[in-house]
């Protein structure tokens, strides 16, 4: 019997014994429940190969073992490597790799992450929305090596916390970069980053641990991959993610504090032509109150960023801001990466959606907050603005017509402020200004600095509101009132 005829008979025999496999890739769902069927792995590989998806095909062929060799009369070159990657806790050598090696590794990883839309289904273990600000309780939590039994091993910190929205291409790329970029003596985490309206990375719903790249305790520079969500690696069951969740919960608010400081520094440099040299240049009294307050963590981060800027200047480079990762018991290392990379690259910006009556705080395509606001319909202008003034109690008290905070837009009579008419939130009843609820306004005031860009547009923000239970807060460090001025914003 010829090889082709033998293959056809084997395939037909297999299909006759497998019920209800009539989707576009029939073996895929079947294998989620029958992972040890090597014929199914081989057939799924053939289907991927016919679609030109070589990486996925090679992974499946590796799982097919002798079945592949019997029908193809050759050994799959990825067999050993793929087998090394599949199990939780398996080691992979993680020495320095050239950039070209990363591309090859991604091909190996692609098959591990082809669970598709199953990874986006709601899950009871989703990380609860945690608060903003640098809370003392979160900052005191030790950063432990995620996924290890007991969680008692103390490490310097996480090298990266990388986001991926699905188990396909974004997950593969994020994990591949972690494997090739994470230093051998550090850990990194891959977390899920849900998407709102097919555009916005949902920061407050992000953080469910997917996998950990862990430093090895041995001296051979090996790294371990621990999978927490079996839907992202369907070949194995998930490991206990409780320690990883604690790590993410401690990491998240610190990143908001870093982003606030970094954004304020960038705005200060754009406006003055120089970088701030001290806390006093960022958290001074009105009208130089770039930031609404300060924290001890910000002192360490500012010192680190200043050292980096000075080093770049000494090297003859045009200084640019990095991401603060100062070490220490409260530093909370872990540069945002993958689909969270915008946090380390883009400053905070405000977007106002006139159609949906929403005001969002974003960094690139990462949406950190989404508040309901009151507007003035056609009286609220569309266009680009910047925050040019920040003031507490603009009416001389926190319960006046402008509420407890106000932020002037581009030295005009338009402003973002509070209101003594809370029922107007969500309506078009102002004379052009942007009205906010007290708790939302006070958090926004602490998040954004003078110089923050504000875009007022017709649409573009999701309906879903996003605000944490524990709000971002900075400890007031200066007098931000301006009792000598009577504000006449277009309320």
Backbone torsions as a table, in degrees:
resi	resn	phi	psi	omega
1	UNK	NA	133.1	-178.7
2	UNK	-67.9	161.3	179.7
3	UNK	-62.1	-39.9	-178.7
4	UNK	-65.9	-42.3	-179.9
5	UNK	-64.4	-41.1	179.2
6	UNK	-61.7	-41.4	179.4
7	UNK	-63.1	-44.4	-179.0
8	UNK	-62.4	-41.5	179.5
9	UNK	-65.2	-41.3	179.4
10	UNK	-64.7	-41.8	179.9
11	UNK	-64.0	-44.5	-179.3
12	UNK	-64.0	-39.9	178.6
13	UNK	-62.2	-39.7	-179.9
14	UNK	-66.3	-46.2	-180.0
15	UNK	-61.8	-36.1	-179.7
16	UNK	-63.6	-26.1	-176.4
17	UNK	-98.4	-2.9	-177.8
18	UNK	-114.7	112.7	-177.7
19	UNK	-82.1	154.0	167.6
20	UNK	53.5	52.2	174.6
21	UNK	-123.0	75.9	-173.2
22	UNK	-122.3	19.9	177.5
23	UNK	-87.0	-175.0	-175.1
24	UNK	-63.6	-33.1	176.1
25	UNK	-126.4	81.2	-167.4
26	UNK	-61.3	-29.1	-175.3
27	UNK	-77.1	-19.9	-171.7
28	UNK	-61.4	-56.9	179.9
29	UNK	-65.3	-35.4	178.1
30	UNK	-59.6	-41.1	-176.9
31	UNK	-70.9	-22.8	176.7
32	UNK	-62.5	-23.5	178.8
33	UNK	-109.0	-13.5	-176.2
34	UNK	-134.6	63.3	-170.4
35	UNK	-68.4	-18.1	-175.6
36	UNK	-92.5	3.1	-178.6
37	UNK	-82.6	102.3	-173.7
38	UNK	-69.4	-30.4	176.2
39	UNK	-64.5	-40.7	178.6
40	UNK	-63.1	-40.0	177.0
41	UNK	-61.0	-42.5	-179.4
42	UNK	-63.8	-44.0	-179.4
43	UNK	-66.0	-39.7	177.3
44	UNK	-63.7	-39.4	176.0
45	UNK	-60.7	-40.0	177.7
46	UNK	-63.7	-37.9	179.2
47	UNK	-65.9	-43.6	177.4
48	UNK	-64.5	-39.9	179.8
49	UNK	-61.8	-39.0	178.9
50	UNK	-65.0	-26.1	177.8
51	UNK	-89.1	-0.3	178.7
52	UNK	81.8	11.7	-179.5
53	UNK	-93.9	82.3	-170.2
54	UNK	-65.7	-40.4	-178.2
55	UNK	-60.7	-47.2	179.1
56	UNK	-65.4	-40.4	-179.3
57	UNK	-61.2	-45.5	-178.0
58	UNK	-63.9	-37.0	177.5
59	UNK	-63.1	-46.1	179.7
60	UNK	-61.6	-40.5	178.8
61	UNK	-62.5	-36.0	178.7
62	UNK	-64.3	-38.9	178.5
63	UNK	-71.2	-22.0	-179.3
64	UNK	-72.5	-18.9	176.1
65	UNK	55.7	-127.1	-175.7
66	UNK	-65.9	-22.2	177.7
67	UNK	-62.8	-43.3	177.5
68	UNK	-60.8	-47.0	-176.5
69	UNK	-64.3	-34.4	-178.5
70	UNK	-67.4	-40.4	-176.5
71	UNK	-88.4	-25.1	-176.8
72	UNK	-102.4	-11.1	179.7
73	UNK	56.4	34.9	175.8
74	UNK	-157.8	161.4	179.9
75	UNK	-91.5	134.6	176.8
76	UNK	-73.4	122.3	-176.3
77	UNK	-67.0	-14.7	-177.5
78	UNK	-95.9	0.2	-172.0
79	UNK	-56.1	-54.0	-176.5
80	UNK	-64.8	-43.3	-177.8
81	UNK	-66.2	-41.8	-178.9
82	UNK	-66.2	-40.2	179.0
83	UNK	-62.6	-33.6	-179.5
84	UNK	-67.8	-24.2	-175.0
85	UNK	-93.1	-12.2	-165.7
86	UNK	-79.5	-31.8	-169.6
87	UNK	-92.7	147.7	175.4
88	UNK	-64.8	134.3	-179.2
89	UNK	83.6	-3.3	176.5
90	UNK	-65.6	147.9	-176.9
91	UNK	-97.3	146.1	173.3
92	UNK	-135.7	132.6	-179.4
93	UNK	-61.8	131.1	-174.6
94	UNK	-129.1	55.5	172.9
95	UNK	-85.7	177.6	-178.6
96	UNK	-61.8	131.0	-179.7
97	UNK	-120.3	142.2	172.2
98	UNK	-67.7	163.0	-177.6
99	UNK	-57.4	-35.6	-178.3
100	UNK	-65.2	-29.0	179.0
101	UNK	-67.7	-31.8	-179.9
102	UNK	-61.1	-40.5	-179.0
103	UNK	-63.2	-40.9	178.4
104	UNK	-65.2	-38.4	179.8
105	UNK	-66.1	-35.1	179.1
106	UNK	-62.0	-36.0	177.5
107	UNK	-61.4	-40.8	179.0
108	UNK	-65.4	-37.2	-174.8
109	UNK	-77.7	-21.3	-171.0
110	UNK	-56.8	-43.0	-178.2
111	UNK	-66.1	-28.8	-179.5
112	UNK	-66.1	-19.4	-167.6
113	UNK	-120.5	31.6	-173.5
114	UNK	-100.6	30.1	-179.5
115	UNK	-74.0	-10.2	170.8
116	UNK	66.2	-142.7	-172.7
117	UNK	-66.0	-14.6	177.4
118	UNK	-56.7	-30.6	-178.0
119	UNK	-70.5	-15.2	-177.2
120	UNK	-97.8	1.1	-179.5
121	UNK	-68.3	149.6	177.6
122	UNK	-59.1	146.3	-176.9
123	UNK	-140.6	137.4	-177.9
124	UNK	-64.9	-19.6	-177.6
125	UNK	-90.7	7.8	178.9
126	UNK	-55.4	138.7	-179.2
127	UNK	-62.9	131.7	178.4
128	UNK	-66.1	148.2	178.6
129	UNK	-62.4	118.6	-178.7
130	UNK	-99.3	166.5	-173.3
131	UNK	-76.3	164.3	173.0
132	UNK	-89.7	-178.5	177.5
133	UNK	79.2	166.5	-179.7
134	UNK	-95.9	83.2	-178.0
135	UNK	-74.2	142.5	-177.7
136	UNK	-63.3	-38.6	-178.0
137	UNK	-62.3	-44.3	-179.7
138	UNK	-69.2	-39.2	-176.4
139	UNK	-67.1	-28.2	-177.6
140	UNK	-78.0	-15.3	-178.0
141	UNK	-66.8	130.3	178.6
142	UNK	-67.8	142.9	175.2
143	UNK	-85.5	110.8	-175.7
144	UNK	-105.4	162.5	177.8
145	UNK	-69.6	114.5	-173.7
146	UNK	-66.4	139.4	172.5
147	UNK	90.1	-9.3	-178.8
148	UNK	-84.6	145.3	-179.0
149	UNK	-62.9	131.5	-179.6
150	UNK	86.9	-35.1	177.7
151	UNK	63.8	29.2	-175.6
152	UNK	-95.1	-12.4	-177.9
153	UNK	-71.4	120.3	-179.4
154	UNK	-90.2	134.7	177.8
155	UNK	-123.2	164.9	178.4
156	UNK	-59.9	-30.0	-179.3
157	UNK	148.9	176.6	177.6
158	UNK	-81.7	139.0	174.3
159	UNK	-75.7	-45.5	-179.2
160	UNK	-142.7	149.7	162.2
161	UNK	-121.6	109.3	-171.5
162	UNK	-106.3	138.0	-179.1
163	UNK	-103.0	146.4	174.6
164	UNK	-146.1	135.0	-176.0
165	UNK	-88.3	-20.4	-179.1
166	UNK	-147.9	169.1	-176.2
167	UNK	-87.5	8.3	179.2
168	UNK	-94.3	-122.6	-171.9
169	UNK	-63.5	-44.1	-176.9
170	UNK	-66.0	-38.8	178.0
171	UNK	-66.4	-41.1	178.4
172	UNK	-61.8	-48.0	-178.4
173	UNK	-63.1	-44.1	-178.3
174	UNK	-63.6	-45.9	-179.5
175	UNK	-67.5	-39.7	178.2
176	UNK	-60.0	-42.2	178.9
177	UNK	-66.5	-36.9	177.8
178	UNK	-62.2	-43.4	-178.5
179	UNK	-64.0	-35.7	-176.1
180	UNK	-90.8	-17.9	-175.0
181	UNK	-108.2	-25.3	-176.6
182	UNK	-67.8	126.7	177.4
183	UNK	-60.3	151.3	-174.1
184	UNK	-65.4	-20.2	-178.5
185	UNK	-102.4	17.4	-178.4
186	UNK	-131.1	168.6	176.4
187	UNK	-113.4	158.8	171.9
188	UNK	-140.9	159.3	178.8
189	UNK	-125.2	145.1	168.7
190	UNK	-108.3	124.2	-178.6
191	UNK	-124.1	156.7	-179.5
192	UNK	-82.5	137.5	-179.5
193	UNK	-125.0	93.3	179.5
194	UNK	-59.8	158.4	-177.5
195	UNK	-116.8	134.2	175.3
196	UNK	-101.5	132.3	176.1
197	UNK	52.1	32.9	175.9
198	UNK	60.5	17.3	-175.0
199	UNK	-138.4	-41.4	-169.3
200	UNK	-102.1	129.4	170.7
201	UNK	-74.2	124.2	-173.4
202	UNK	-85.9	94.2	-173.9
203	UNK	-60.0	-47.8	-174.4
204	UNK	-71.1	-19.5	176.1
205	UNK	-99.7	-1.9	-180.0
206	UNK	-83.1	158.9	171.9
207	UNK	124.4	-4.2	177.5
208	UNK	-65.0	122.2	-177.8
209	UNK	-64.1	131.6	177.7
210	UNK	-106.4	-47.0	-178.7
211	UNK	-156.8	157.6	175.8
212	UNK	-124.0	137.1	169.0
213	UNK	-102.4	109.6	-169.2
214	UNK	-109.5	140.8	173.6
215	UNK	-65.3	143.6	179.0
216	UNK	-87.9	145.5	177.5
217	UNK	-79.1	-10.1	179.3
218	UNK	-85.8	177.6	-175.5
219	UNK	-100.0	11.3	-175.4
220	UNK	-95.6	11.6	177.0
221	UNK	60.3	29.2	177.6
222	UNK	-85.9	157.9	177.5
223	UNK	-125.5	150.4	177.8
224	UNK	-107.9	143.9	172.6
225	UNK	-110.6	120.9	177.0
226	UNK	-113.5	124.6	-179.9
227	UNK	-96.5	130.5	178.8
228	UNK	-101.6	-25.2	-176.8
229	UNK	-119.8	109.8	-176.4
230	UNK	-65.4	-16.9	179.3
231	UNK	-71.7	-18.6	177.8
232	UNK	-92.7	-20.8	173.5
233	UNK	-135.0	82.7	-170.7
234	UNK	-65.1	-9.4	-177.8
235	UNK	-81.2	-9.8	-177.2
236	UNK	-141.6	157.8	175.1
237	UNK	-79.9	155.4	-177.2
238	UNK	-76.7	152.2	177.9
239	UNK	-94.7	166.7	-179.4
240	UNK	-63.9	124.9	-175.2
241	UNK	-105.6	11.9	-173.5
242	UNK	-62.3	-43.2	-180.0
243	UNK	-68.3	-38.3	178.1
244	UNK	-65.0	-37.9	177.9
245	UNK	-64.3	-39.0	176.8
246	UNK	-63.0	-40.0	179.2
247	UNK	-63.2	-44.7	179.5
248	UNK	-64.6	-40.0	-179.5
249	UNK	-62.7	-35.6	177.6
250	UNK	-77.9	-28.8	-176.2
251	UNK	-76.9	-38.4	-170.2
252	UNK	-59.5	-54.1	-176.9
253	UNK	-63.9	-30.3	178.0
254	UNK	-65.6	-34.5	179.1
255	UNK	-67.5	-34.1	176.6
256	UNK	-64.3	-41.4	177.1
257	UNK	-63.1	-40.6	177.9
258	UNK	-64.2	-41.9	-179.0
259	UNK	-65.4	-39.4	178.2
260	UNK	-62.5	-46.9	179.5
261	UNK	-63.8	-47.7	-178.3
262	UNK	-61.0	-40.4	179.7
263	UNK	-66.5	-40.6	179.2
264	UNK	-64.8	-39.2	178.1
265	UNK	-64.5	-42.0	179.8
266	UNK	-64.8	-42.1	179.0
267	UNK	-66.1	-38.8	178.7
268	UNK	-63.1	-44.2	-179.6
269	UNK	-66.0	-38.1	-180.0
270	UNK	-66.1	-35.6	-177.5
271	UNK	-82.4	-36.7	-173.5
272	UNK	-104.6	-17.6	-177.4
273	UNK	83.5	6.1	178.8
274	UNK	-142.1	161.3	178.8
275	UNK	-87.5	145.5	178.6
276	UNK	-64.6	139.4	-176.5
277	UNK	-97.7	-17.1	-175.3
278	UNK	-157.2	170.4	175.0
279	UNK	-57.9	-36.1	-176.7
280	UNK	-63.3	-22.2	178.8
281	UNK	-87.2	-8.7	179.6
282	UNK	-114.0	-28.8	-176.9
283	UNK	-127.9	53.8	178.5
284	UNK	-90.4	177.5	178.0
285	UNK	-72.1	160.3	175.9
286	UNK	-51.9	136.4	9.4
287	UNK	-97.4	11.6	-178.0
288	UNK	-98.1	29.4	-179.3
289	UNK	-85.9	70.7	177.3
290	UNK	-52.1	-48.4	177.7
291	UNK	-112.9	155.3	-176.8
292	UNK	-82.5	-3.3	-178.7
293	UNK	174.9	-163.7	-174.0
294	UNK	-150.3	166.7	174.7
295	UNK	-143.6	160.4	179.6
296	UNK	-63.7	-34.3	177.9
297	UNK	-62.2	-38.1	-178.7
298	UNK	-62.5	-31.4	177.5
299	UNK	-62.2	-46.5	178.7
300	UNK	-63.8	-42.8	-178.1
301	UNK	-66.8	-41.1	178.8
302	UNK	-62.1	-44.0	178.8
303	UNK	-60.1	-41.6	-179.5
304	UNK	-65.7	-45.1	-179.4
305	UNK	-64.7	-37.5	176.9
306	UNK	-63.3	-41.7	178.0
307	UNK	-61.5	-41.1	179.7
308	UNK	-66.8	-41.6	178.0
309	UNK	-63.0	-41.2	178.3
310	UNK	-65.7	-38.0	178.9
311	UNK	-64.5	-43.6	178.8
312	UNK	-62.4	-40.0	177.9
313	UNK	-62.6	-43.5	179.4
314	UNK	-63.7	-30.1	178.4
315	UNK	-82.9	1.4	179.6
316	UNK	79.5	16.4	-179.1
317	UNK	-94.5	161.0	172.0
318	UNK	-77.0	112.8	-173.3
319	UNK	-61.0	136.6	175.5
320	UNK	-138.8	149.0	-177.0
321	UNK	-71.7	136.9	171.0
322	UNK	-96.0	-151.4	177.1
323	UNK	-117.0	126.1	-175.6
324	UNK	-68.3	124.5	179.1
325	UNK	-134.6	35.3	-177.7
326	UNK	-53.8	135.0	-178.2
327	UNK	-80.5	160.5	-178.5
328	UNK	144.3	168.7	-174.6
329	UNK	-64.9	-19.5	-179.3
330	UNK	-116.1	8.3	-171.3
331	UNK	-72.0	-36.8	178.2
332	UNK	62.3	57.6	-179.0
333	UNK	-58.4	166.1	177.1
334	UNK	130.3	87.2	-178.2
335	UNK	-67.1	130.5	175.5
336	UNK	-60.8	136.1	-175.9
337	UNK	-143.2	-179.0	-178.5
338	UNK	60.8	-130.0	-179.4
339	UNK	-78.2	1.0	171.5
340	UNK	-103.1	6.1	-174.4
341	UNK	-61.4	-28.5	-179.0
342	UNK	-58.2	-30.5	-179.8
343	UNK	-59.3	-35.1	-179.3
344	UNK	-88.8	-2.6	-175.9
345	UNK	-120.2	-35.6	-171.5
346	UNK	-110.9	135.1	176.5
347	UNK	-72.3	166.7	176.1
348	UNK	-66.6	145.1	179.5
349	UNK	-142.8	150.8	176.6
350	UNK	-107.2	133.9	173.8
351	UNK	-121.7	132.2	177.0
352	UNK	-114.1	124.9	-179.6
353	UNK	-104.5	110.2	-177.0
354	UNK	-70.1	-30.2	-178.3
355	UNK	-70.9	-47.3	-176.3
356	UNK	-92.4	-2.4	-176.5
357	UNK	53.9	56.1	-179.7
358	UNK	-128.3	147.6	171.8
359	UNK	-128.1	121.8	-176.9
360	UNK	-115.8	147.4	170.3
361	UNK	-106.7	120.3	-174.3
362	UNK	-130.2	157.9	169.0
363	UNK	-129.9	103.2	-171.3
364	UNK	62.6	-124.8	178.9
365	UNK	-100.6	13.2	175.9
366	UNK	-93.3	119.2	-179.1
367	UNK	-95.8	112.9	-177.3
368	UNK	-90.5	-35.9	179.5
369	UNK	-142.6	152.4	174.6
370	UNK	-146.4	107.2	-174.5
371	UNK	-107.2	155.0	170.1
372	UNK	-86.3	137.7	-177.6
373	UNK	-134.2	161.0	171.1
374	UNK	-101.5	139.1	-175.6
375	UNK	-129.9	-172.0	-178.5
376	UNK	-120.6	21.6	-178.5
377	UNK	61.0	-129.4	180.0
378	UNK	-66.4	-17.4	178.8
379	UNK	-74.7	-18.2	175.3
380	UNK	-89.4	116.3	-173.7
381	UNK	-75.9	147.1	170.5
382	UNK	-89.4	153.5	177.3
383	UNK	140.4	-168.9	-175.9
384	UNK	-104.5	133.1	178.5
385	UNK	-137.9	172.3	170.0
386	UNK	-136.0	154.4	174.7
387	UNK	-77.3	118.7	-177.7
388	UNK	-109.6	-8.3	-179.4
389	UNK	-155.9	140.2	174.1
390	UNK	-129.4	133.6	-177.3
391	UNK	-145.6	140.4	173.8
392	UNK	-90.1	145.7	176.6
393	UNK	45.6	62.4	-175.3
394	UNK	-61.3	-19.1	175.4
395	UNK	-97.8	10.1	-177.6
396	UNK	86.1	-1.6	178.0
397	UNK	-155.6	160.7	-174.3
398	UNK	-80.2	-6.6	-175.1
399	UNK	-118.6	24.9	177.7
400	UNK	-79.4	-171.5	-176.4
401	UNK	-65.9	-22.8	178.3
402	UNK	-102.4	7.3	175.0
403	UNK	72.1	-157.8	-172.5
404	UNK	-91.3	-9.9	-179.3
405	UNK	-145.1	154.0	173.7
406	UNK	-149.3	144.0	179.2
407	UNK	-134.0	113.2	-178.2
408	UNK	-75.7	141.2	-179.6
409	UNK	-102.9	114.6	173.2
410	UNK	50.2	41.5	176.0
411	UNK	56.2	34.1	178.3
412	UNK	-109.1	-172.1	173.9
413	UNK	-90.1	5.3	174.1
414	UNK	-90.6	143.6	-177.4
415	UNK	-155.2	163.3	168.0
416	UNK	-103.0	121.0	-175.2
417	UNK	-152.8	176.8	177.2
418	UNK	-83.5	-168.7	-177.6
419	UNK	-156.1	151.5	171.2
420	UNK	-99.0	12.5	175.6
421	UNK	-124.1	73.2	-174.5
422	UNK	-60.3	-24.2	179.6
423	UNK	-69.6	-12.2	179.7
424	UNK	-81.4	-9.7	178.2
425	UNK	-65.6	129.6	-176.4
426	UNK	91.5	-1.2	-177.7
427	UNK	-116.7	173.0	175.8
428	UNK	-108.6	69.9	-175.5
429	UNK	-117.9	-1.8	178.3
430	UNK	-83.8	171.8	176.0
431	UNK	-90.3	9.8	177.1
432	UNK	140.2	-21.4	-179.5
433	UNK	-77.3	173.3	-179.4
434	UNK	-108.0	113.5	-178.6
435	UNK	-95.3	142.3	-178.9
436	UNK	-135.0	154.4	171.8
437	UNK	-66.7	150.9	-173.9
438	UNK	-56.0	-50.2	-176.5
439	UNK	-66.3	-35.1	177.1
440	UNK	-69.9	-44.7	-178.5
441	UNK	-61.4	-44.3	-177.0
442	UNK	-68.6	-32.8	174.5
443	UNK	-69.3	-44.9	179.0
444	UNK	-58.7	-41.5	-179.0
445	UNK	-58.6	-38.5	179.5
446	UNK	-78.3	-26.8	-178.0
447	UNK	-76.1	-38.7	-169.8
448	UNK	-108.7	147.3	-177.9
449	UNK	-102.3	165.1	168.5
450	UNK	-58.1	136.3	-176.7
451	UNK	97.9	-6.8	177.7
452	UNK	-64.7	134.6	179.5
453	UNK	-76.2	141.6	178.5
454	UNK	-127.2	123.5	177.0
455	UNK	-112.8	122.7	176.2
456	UNK	-105.1	118.1	-173.1
457	UNK	-128.9	171.8	-177.2
458	UNK	-79.4	-33.8	-179.3
459	UNK	-162.0	177.0	175.7
460	UNK	132.2	-10.9	-180.0
461	UNK	-104.3	150.9	179.4
462	UNK	-71.5	158.8	176.3
463	UNK	-72.0	-33.3	-174.7
464	UNK	-62.1	126.7	177.3
465	UNK	-78.2	147.1	178.1
466	UNK	-136.6	108.5	174.2
467	UNK	-151.7	134.8	-176.1
468	UNK	-78.1	160.0	176.0
469	UNK	-66.1	-42.0	176.8
470	UNK	-98.8	110.5	-171.9
471	UNK	-77.7	153.4	174.3
472	UNK	-67.9	129.8	179.8
473	UNK	-141.0	138.9	170.8
474	UNK	-108.4	142.1	178.3
475	UNK	-72.0	119.4	-179.0
476	UNK	-56.5	133.4	-176.2
477	UNK	-122.8	4.2	-173.1
478	UNK	-160.8	169.8	177.1
479	UNK	-87.5	115.2	-177.7
480	UNK	-110.2	14.9	177.6
481	UNK	-88.2	160.9	179.1
482	UNK	-139.0	71.8	-173.1
483	UNK	-67.5	-15.5	-178.3
484	UNK	-81.9	-1.7	-177.0
485	UNK	-119.5	136.7	172.5
486	UNK	-99.7	115.9	-174.5
487	UNK	-82.2	135.6	-177.9
488	UNK	-125.0	41.1	177.3
489	UNK	-59.6	157.3	-180.0
490	UNK	-78.1	74.5	-174.4
491	UNK	-57.0	NA	NA
